[in-house]
Every structure is written in C-alpha cells, then in structure tokens.
Amino acid sequence: MRREPVHTPKAPAEHRRGFSTPAPYDSSVFINCPFDGEYRSLFRALVFTVQDCGFVPRCALEAQDSGEARITKIKRIVRECRHGVHDLSRVELDVGSGLPRFNMPLELGLFLGAQEYGGREQKRKRCLVLDAWPHRYQEFCSDLAGQEVVAHGGSPEFVVAAVRDWLASWLCDLGVLVPGEAHMCERYREFSCDLRLLSRDLHLDPDRLLFAELRTLAQEWADQNA
C-alpha cells in the first residue's frame, strides 16, 4: 500500500501556483457552504483538508468574472467536480431580510441532479452532506431522509475529521492511504497558526483572503510541511 496523500502526480510548484491548469475531474472537490465571516474557520478547515488529502478544492468564489452569471459558473464547477462537500448548517433567518438563505440546498440539488440525470461521468459523483447537529436536517430538508448527514457541531476539527474520513474511504479503494484524523487535525491547527505569518509575508490581510489566495497558501504550506 502506498502512503502518498496525492493520488495523481503533482505538477512543479511554479505551474501549480494560482492553479491555472484545470484539475482532473476525479481530483476536484466542489465546496458548497456559507462564505461569511462567521463560517470562516470552518471554510478554512474544509479547504485545508481537501488540499491536504491531495485533492483540489473548488467553489463559486474561485473566479471573479463579471461576464459569467453566478448560476452558470456554479453549474460549470459542479460539472467539473466528481466530489462535493455540502454544508447545510446555515438555516437561520437572515437578520436583514428575515428570510433563510437557500443557496446551499440549491447547489446540493444541482449536484444530485447532475449525478442522477447526467452522463456516465456525472453518475460517478459522490458527496458528503454536513449539518451543525445530528438529525436536524429532517426538520428543514426531510427529502434527505436515508442520506447519511454528518454533524460537525460548528467545530473545525470535526469538519477536518469528517472530510478526511470521507476522502480517505475513496482513496483506500485506489490503494492510497492518508494520515489519520488526529494527525490531520494537528496539521490544520499548525496551518491556522502559520496562516497569519504567511499572509503578512506576502502583504495580504489574513482576514480578507481571496479563495484563490487561501487555496494557494494551503498548498504551499502543505508542500513545505509534508
């Protein structure tokens, strides 16, 4: 059994910086979650774990192109990703509008629809559904009954463990092993501590990183701390 965390060869670092080359379908993970400040630590945990397991995180924030409608961009990214992580934990009413946000359930529906009605490649999709608390989804999205939904309780470490276990189960079938959840959680804590220093070295605001910047910093940290 191999122990490399990556199941496809890495390109040289100078080519990977910025991720200008499209990632292979099997290596791409669509991240569907809130993007606000309250969720920031969980989002960083998601991105880090996907990256540390040797996959490429993708989400609606990855490209800022005013010429492409947001829903068109989301559908394109969904089509290009075999794997998807969907966090449905943000169901509270918005303070301003008094209404809930339905972006995450909508994007989960797009992903499951592609899996159900797409061609052979799309039918190979697999997804992980997260929520804050066990069984709560049955109150607001009962159609997911029978689907395994993993609770994270708002803890970045629980997110790391859930995503690591889900990706590791697929990699095991390929004969690839990744470090256990305790080791990966420790790596995430170290990355979180180093992120501010890495950002400041590049004159970036660690609290206002673009997704592409976060993804690149996570990859470079992983390379330096392999």
SVG drawing of the C-alpha trace seen along z (x, -y; Angstrom):
<svg xmlns="http://www.w3.org/2000/svg" viewBox="-39 -44 48 46">
<polyline fill="none" stroke="black" stroke-width="0.4" points="0.0,0.0 1.2,-3.5 1.2,-6.3 1.4,-9.3 -1.5,-11.7 -1.9,-12.5 -3.3,-10.0 -2.2,-11.9 1.3,-13.3 2.0,-16.9 3.0,-19.4 6.0,-21.5 5.3,-24.3 5.7,-27.1 2.9,-25.6 0.7,-24.9 0.9,-28.5 -2.5,-30.0 -3.9,-26.7 -4.1,-28.0 -4.3,-24.4 -7.8,-22.8 -7.8,-20.0 -8.8,-16.5 -12.4,-15.5 -11.5,-12.8 -9.3,-15.2 -11.8,-18.1 -14.0,-18.7 -16.9,-21.2 -17.3,-23.0 -20.8,-24.3 -21.1,-26.2 -21.6,-29.7 -18.8,-32.2 -19.4,-34.8 -17.0,-35.7 -18.9,-33.6 -18.2,-30.5 -14.6,-31.4 -12.8,-28.9 -15.0,-26.0 -14.4,-27.1 -10.7,-27.2 -10.8,-23.7 -12.7,-22.4 -10.2,-23.9 -7.2,-22.8 -8.4,-19.2 -9.4,-18.7 -6.0,-20.1 -4.1,-18.0 -5.7,-14.8 -4.3,-15.6 -7.5,-17.0 -8.3,-20.3 -10.9,-22.4 -13.3,-24.3 -16.2,-26.7 -18.1,-29.6 -15.5,-32.1 -12.7,-30.7 -13.1,-33.1 -14.4,-36.7 -15.7,-37.1 -18.5,-39.7 -19.1,-38.2 -20.3,-34.9 -23.6,-34.7 -23.1,-33.1 -25.5,-30.3 -23.8,-29.5 -20.4,-29.4 -21.8,-27.1 -23.2,-24.7 -19.9,-24.6 -17.9,-23.9 -20.4,-21.2 -20.0,-19.6 -16.2,-19.6 -16.1,-18.0 -16.6,-14.3 -16.7,-15.0 -18.8,-17.5 -19.0,-18.7 -22.3,-20.4 -22.8,-22.1 -26.5,-22.8 -25.9,-24.2 -26.9,-27.8 -30.7,-27.7 -31.2,-30.6 -33.2,-33.6 -31.2,-36.5 -31.1,-39.4 -31.7,-41.9 -34.3,-40.2 -35.9,-37.9 -35.7,-35.1 -33.5,-32.0 -30.8,-31.6 -31.4,-28.7 -28.1,-28.8 -26.6,-25.7 -29.7,-23.4 -30.0,-24.7 -26.4,-23.8 -26.8,-20.4 -29.8,-19.9 -27.8,-20.8 -25.1,-18.3 -27.5,-15.5 -29.4,-16.3 -26.2,-16.0 -25.4,-12.7 -28.9,-11.4 -29.5,-12.7 -26.0,-13.3 -23.9,-11.1 -21.7,-8.2 -19.0,-10.5 -21.6,-12.6 -23.2,-9.5 -19.8,-8.7 -20.3,-11.7 -20.2,-11.3 -21.0,-13.8 -20.7,-14.4 -23.5,-16.3 -22.8,-18.2 -25.0,-19.9 -24.4,-21.5 -26.4,-19.0 -27.5,-15.3 -30.8,-14.8 -31.7,-18.5 -31.9,-18.3 -35.0,-16.2 -36.8,-19.3 -36.0,-21.5 -35.0,-19.1 -36.8,-15.8 -36.2,-14.7 -32.7,-13.8 -34.0,-11.1 -32.0,-8.0 -28.9,-10.0 -26.0,-10.0 -25.6,-13.5 -22.6,-14.2 -22.8,-16.7 -19.9,-18.9 -21.3,-21.0 -19.6,-24.1 -16.1,-22.7 -13.3,-23.0 -11.7,-19.8 -14.9,-17.9 -15.0,-19.2 -11.4,-18.1 -12.2,-14.6 -15.4,-14.3 -13.9,-15.4 -10.7,-13.4 -12.6,-10.2 -14.8,-10.7 -12.0,-11.3 -9.8,-8.6 -12.5,-6.0 -12.4,-6.7 -8.6,-6.8 -8.3,-3.4 -10.1,-1.8 -7.2,-3.1 -4.6,-1.7 -3.7,-5.2 -3.5,-5.9 -3.6,-9.3 -2.7,-10.2 -5.3,-9.7 -7.7,-12.4 -5.7,-13.3 -2.6,-14.0 -4.5,-16.0 -6.3,-18.0 -2.9,-18.8 -1.7,-19.9 -4.7,-22.1 -4.0,-23.8 -0.4,-24.4 -1.6,-25.8 -4.0,-28.1 -1.3,-29.5 1.1,-29.9 -1.5,-31.4 -1.2,-34.9 2.5,-34.9 2.3,-33.6 -0.2,-36.2 1.8,-39.1 5.0,-37.9 3.0,-38.4 1.4,-41.7 -2.0,-40.0 -4.8,-40.6 -5.4,-37.1 -9.0,-38.0 -9.7,-39.1 -8.0,-36.4 -9.5,-35.6 -10.4,-31.9 -7.6,-31.5 -5.1,-33.0 -6.2,-30.7 -6.0,-27.7 -2.5,-28.6 -1.2,-29.3 -2.7,-26.0 -1.0,-24.1 2.4,-25.8 2.2,-25.2 1.4,-21.5 4.4,-21.2 6.7,-22.8 5.4,-20.6 4.9,-17.3"/>
</svg>
